Amino acid sequence: MLHLYAIVEPGTQCAGLGPDGEELVAIDCSGIVAVASEHARPLGSVPTEEALWEHERVLEALLEAGPVLPVRFGVHFADREALRAELQPRVPELARVLTEVRDRVEVSVRLLARDDAPEPADEVDAVGGPGARYLLERLGTRREAERKLDAVRTRLAPLAVAERSRLLPRPGTPATAAFLVERHLLDRFRREACELERELNDVALICTGPWPPYNFVDEPIGATA
């Protein structure tokens, strides 16, 4: 069984070990290369924390070697023929995306509610009924999240090639955003994010990366076998 990590360009250095200590293999797919490890048994549907970190370490090493299209943990194929059958129809698209992410990395930005954040203005006291109040509270929460995300985009999007964002992905998180950043602008992007974090008084801004460009592979490779 093959455990798939990423798609890279031909000639990319792919040395390393997989979650069970197996050596990585580079599988040529007519213009792109799939990086995988071969296993005698399935890795399991519920990965261990160690296996997840091993997967991530492989991706980060590949990112240092050249452009990489990361594959999330848990994508398996029965053999090389099954892997090639999945990838062959998508070779032109995947080769194009590899070109687009060359010398670029993903930076993650999360907005987290501060414990001492001011409460939103009360706009619902005069509205009758708990249902109406609930809907207005939800609307107010969304508007606040949009305002905060707009502030992030205004400052950081000019330093990025592309951006993907989500409003209210989970409680306590007004917004998350992923930015595709040129490597030579990475330090400047981080400095700008730190300056913005100091200016925000109602949310904390957490900036992490560089990461492989997970959020900029439009159609993830997800076949399993």
Secondary structure, 3 states (H helix, E strand, C coil): CEEEEEEECCCCCCCCECCCCCEEEEEECCCCEEEEEECCCCCCCCCCHHHHHHHHHHHHHHHHHCCEEECCCCCEECCHHHHHHHHHHHHHHHHHHHHHCCCEEEEEEEEEECCCCCCCCCCCCCCCCHHHHHHHHHHHHHHHHHHHHHHHHHHHHHHCCEEEEEEEEECCEEEEEEEEEEHHHHHHHHHHHHHHHHHCCCEEEEEEEEECCHHHCCCCCCCCC
